[in-house]
Amino acid sequence: MEILSSLVFGAWCFAARRIPLNSMKGDPGRELVVFTEALNVPVQERAAFLDRVCVGDENLHRKVEALLRAHDRLGNFLEEPPTGGSVE
């Protein structure tokens, strides 16, 4: 529960701009916050965004890049109707 609270608090602080991303260093919710914010950045600008936000934290950079790759692979499959066989 404590980790979830930290994630929610970190996301809220970032969204509200009450705590800058750099001050969240070491916070377990930081990767979720950076990932969520990176989703709002155009794909072609994400690398520069991550370089800027994750400066000095290669582990965070790698984790967020992996999350973004997984997210991009999933695409919008929930928004598209199923294709192929019928469901009975």
N, C-alpha and C positions, 0 to 999 in steps of 0.2 A: 504494500500500500504506500510505503514511503517513497519508493521509486516512482510510482504513478503520480503521487502528489508533486514530486519534484519535476516530472515531465510537464504536468499541467501548469505548474507555477512558472517554469521556464518559458513555456510557450506563451503564457499570458503576459509575462514581463516583456518578452521580445515584441509581441504584437502591440502592446501598449507603449512600447519604446521607453519603459521605465528603467530598464537595465540594459546597457549596450551588450551586444554579443560578446565582445572581448572580456567583459567582466564575468561571463558565465564559464570561463575556462575551468575545466575539472568537474563541471556540473554534469551528471549523467543525462540530463534532459537536453543538453546542448546539441547533440547530434540530431535529435528530432526537430529542434527549433531551426537549425541550419538547413536540414533537409526540407522542411516545410517552406521556409523562405526561398530556398533554391528553386522550388517548384514554380514560384512566381516570376522567376528570372527566365528570359528567353533562352532556349537551349544553346544557341550559339554564344551566349554570354556567361553561361554557368561556370566554365573553367576559370575565368577571370574572377567571378564572384567567389568561388571556393578558395582560390589563391589568396584573395584579399581577406576573407573572413577566417580562414583556417591558418593564417600565417603562424608558423612556429609549432603547429600541431598536425603533423603528418598522419597520425593515427585517425584523428577526426576527419581529415581530408579524404583518406581512403574509405572510411566507413560511410561517409555521406555520398561519395562517388558510387559505391556499391549499391546503396539504397536508390540512388537516381537511376542507375542502370536497370535494376530490378523493376522499378516503377515504369520506366520507358518500355521494357519488354512486355509488361502486362497490357499496356495500351489502355483502350477504353472498352475492354471486353464486357463490362457490366452494363454499358450503355447500348450495346448492340444486341439485337435478337439472335437467338441461336440459329445456326444454319445446319443443313443436313437432314438427318432423320427426324421423324416426328416423335413427339412425346405423347404417350398414351396414358 
